[in-house]
């Protein structure tokens, strides 16, 4: 989990968010705002996907440490 979190953070920091062409899924229809700027570019879609995965990993790590601390507290106080 920690390695994946570090990998995602590195990709987001360096801007290396788009996978190689052979690993990509088909692009959806383009979406534009009222000024004509494309909203769903490949880079934006993959960056959002990585940010969401990173957030899920952070939450999982937080839950792990919470339950670990709870177990340690329980063992220290009730043994």
N, C-alpha and C positions, 0 to 999 in steps of 0.2 A: 504494500500500500504506500509506504513512504517513498519507494523508488518511483512509482508511477506519479506521485504527487510532485516530486522533484523534476521528473521529465516534463510534465505538463507546465510547471512553472517556468522551466527553461525555454520551452517552445513559445510560451506567451511573451516572455521577456525579450527573446531574440526575434520574434515575428515569424518563426518557422512553424506556422500553424497548418499549412496546406499539405496534405500527404501526397506522395508520388501519384502520378496519373493512374497507374494500374490499381491503386487502392481506393480510388474515389468512387462515390456513388454518382448516378446521373444528376445533373443540375436541374433544379426546378425552374419553372417559368420565371423570368426576371420580374421583380417588383420595383416600382419607382415611386419616389415621393412627388409632391406637387411641383417641385423645382426640376424634376427630371433626373435626380440623383438615384442611382441604383441602391436599393436597400438590402438586397440579399446576395451580395457578391460571395464568391467562393470563400474568400478570406474571412469575411464577416460570419458566415455560417459555421466554418470550422472553429474560429475563435470562440464563438458562443458555445459550441459543443464542448470544447476543452474547458472553458470557464465553468460550465455546469458540472462536468465531471470532477473538476478540481474542488468545487464547492461540496459535492457529495462526499468526496474523500475526506475533506476537512471535517465534515460533520461526523463521519464514521470514526475518524481518529479521536475526535472530541468525546464521542460516546464511549469508545474503548477506554480512554484515560479516566473518564468519570466512573465507570464501573470498576476499573482497576483500583482507583482511589477509595471507592466505597468498600471494596473487599479488604484492602489494607486497613482501613479504618475499623471495619468490623472485626478483623482478626486482632488488631491491637487493643481494642476496647473490650472485647468480649472473650478473650482467651485467658 
